[in-house]
Amino acid sequence: MGFSEQLRVESAPIWNRIFRHPFLSEIRSGKLPVEKFRYFLIQDYLYLEGFGRAVALALSKAPSESLEGLSRRVTTPMERPLHRKLMPLAGVSLEEAARAKPSPTCLAYVNHLLRCATEGSLGVAASALLPCPWTYHLLGEHVGRVEYPVYGPWSEIYAGGFLEESVKAWRGFVDGSAEEASEEELEAMRRAFMVSSRYEYMFWDMAYGMEEWAT
């Protein structure tokens, strides 16, 4: 069992809570209030900007011989066209999304990714980044294709497996780094992965409750 698979097994209780979250079950049934999805789209748009910055930092630590091929598979702007398609359907403009401020959970999650990518090794950075594409890839199986307006195009992209290559690439970084890592490094990778997994759950919870900053 590779190290990334060990991490997936350890994170199973958190991931199972993600896949059972009412945000996703209500997307599946078509009952999710559109204002919650609108909130999610805006925060996801802001999150992906930070994710992309963390990806760039992580790739700067990759071996030069693997960088060119892998960089095409792990970069994140793939979801930008999806946002541009979904936002008008949900009544959100790109200008509105660009003006929005990240929620407390979104900001904390992005800061975690950037810290791991800046201060950690490639293995730590990849471990922090992996739960996002991996859980979304698996959402394709758990949510499936739904036929409801707005939610249908969103579910279709993940059910179609478009993150499969990205997940393979990040898992390769994690497993390759783990082969030469010390126990201390492995623990840092494990901690980064588990924290990101918890933030993935918190992101859904944040969107469902439409989290706001305290005033």
HUKAVEN-V552590 format. One record per residue. N is the residue number from 1. OMEGA is omega as a letter, one per 20 degrees, with the letter a starting at -180 (* if undefined). BURIAL is I if it has 24 or more other C-alpha atoms within 12 Angstrom, else O. Layout:
BEGIN
n = <N & N>
omega = <OMEGA & OMEGA>
burial = <BURIAL & BURIAL>
END
This chain:
BEGIN
n = <1 & 2 & 3 & 4 & 5 & 6 & 7 & 8 & 9 & 10 & 11 & 12 & 13 & 14 & 15 & 16 & 17 & 18 & 19 & 20 & 21 & 22 & 23 & 24 & 25 & 26 & 27 & 28 & 29 & 30 & 31 & 32 & 33 & 34 & 35 & 36 & 37 & 38 & 39 & 40 & 41 & 42 & 43 & 44 & 45 & 46 & 47 & 48 & 49 & 50 & 51 & 52 & 53 & 54 & 55 & 56 & 57 & 58 & 59 & 60 & 61 & 62 & 63 & 64 & 65 & 66 & 67 & 68 & 69 & 70 & 71 & 72 & 73 & 74 & 75 & 76 & 77 & 78 & 79 & 80 & 81 & 82 & 83 & 84 & 85 & 86 & 87 & 88 & 89 & 90 & 91 & 92 & 93 & 94 & 95 & 96 & 97 & 98 & 99 & 100 & 101 & 102 & 103 & 104 & 105 & 106 & 107 & 108 & 109 & 110 & 111 & 112 & 113 & 114 & 115 & 116 & 117 & 118 & 119 & 120 & 121 & 122 & 123 & 124 & 125 & 126 & 127 & 128 & 129 & 130 & 131 & 132 & 133 & 134 & 135 & 136 & 137 & 138 & 139 & 140 & 141 & 142 & 143 & 144 & 145 & 146 & 147 & 148 & 149 & 150 & 151 & 152 & 153 & 154 & 155 & 156 & 157 & 158 & 159 & 160 & 161 & 162 & 163 & 164 & 165 & 166 & 167 & 168 & 169 & 170 & 171 & 172 & 173 & 174 & 175 & 176 & 177 & 178 & 179 & 180 & 181 & 182 & 183 & 184 & 185 & 186 & 187 & 188 & 189 & 190 & 191 & 192 & 193 & 194 & 195 & 196 & 197 & 198 & 199 & 200 & 201 & 202 & 203 & 204 & 205 & 206 & 207 & 208 & 209 & 210 & 211 & 212 & 213 & 214 & 215>
omega = <r & a & r & r & r & r & r & r & a & a & a & r & r & a & r & r & r & a & r & a & a & r & a & r & r & r & a & a & a & a & a & r & a & r & r & r & r & r & a & a & a & a & r & r & r & r & a & r & r & r & r & r & r & r & a & r & a & a & r & r & a & r & a & a & a & a & a & a & a & a & r & a & a & r & a & a & r & a & r & r & r & r & a & r & a & a & r & r & a & r & a & r & r & r & r & r & a & r & a & r & r & r & r & a & r & a & a & r & r & r & r & r & a & r & r & a & a & a & a & r & r & a & r & r & a & r & r & a & a & a & a & a & a & r & r & r & a & r & r & r & a & r & a & r & r & a & a & r & a & a & r & r & r & a & a & a & r & r & r & r & a & r & a & a & r & r & r & a & a & r & r & r & a & a & r & r & a & a & a & a & r & r & r & r & r & r & r & r & r & a & r & a & a & r & r & r & r & r & r & r & a & r & r & r & r & a & a & r & a & a & r & r & r & a & *>
burial = <O & O & I & I & I & O & I & I & O & O & I & O & O & I & I & O & I & I & I & O & I & I & I & I & I & O & I & I & O & O & O & I & I & I & O & I & I & I & I & I & I & I & I & I & I & I & I & I & I & I & I & I & I & I & I & I & I & I & I & O & I & I & O & O & O & O & O & O & O & I & I & O & I & I & I & I & I & O & I & O & O & I & I & I & O & I & I & O & I & I & O & I & O & I & O & O & I & O & O & O & O & I & I & O & I & I & I & O & I & I & I & I & I & I & I & I & I & I & O & I & I & I & I & I & I & I & I & I & I & I & I & I & I & I & I & I & I & I & I & I & O & I & I & I & I & I & O & O & I & I & I & I & I & I & I & I & I & I & O & O & I & I & I & I & I & I & I & I & I & I & I & I & I & I & I & I & I & I & O & O & O & O & O & O & O & I & O & I & I & I & I & I & I & I & I & I & I & I & I & I & I & I & I & I & I & I & I & I & O & I & O & O & O & O & O>
END
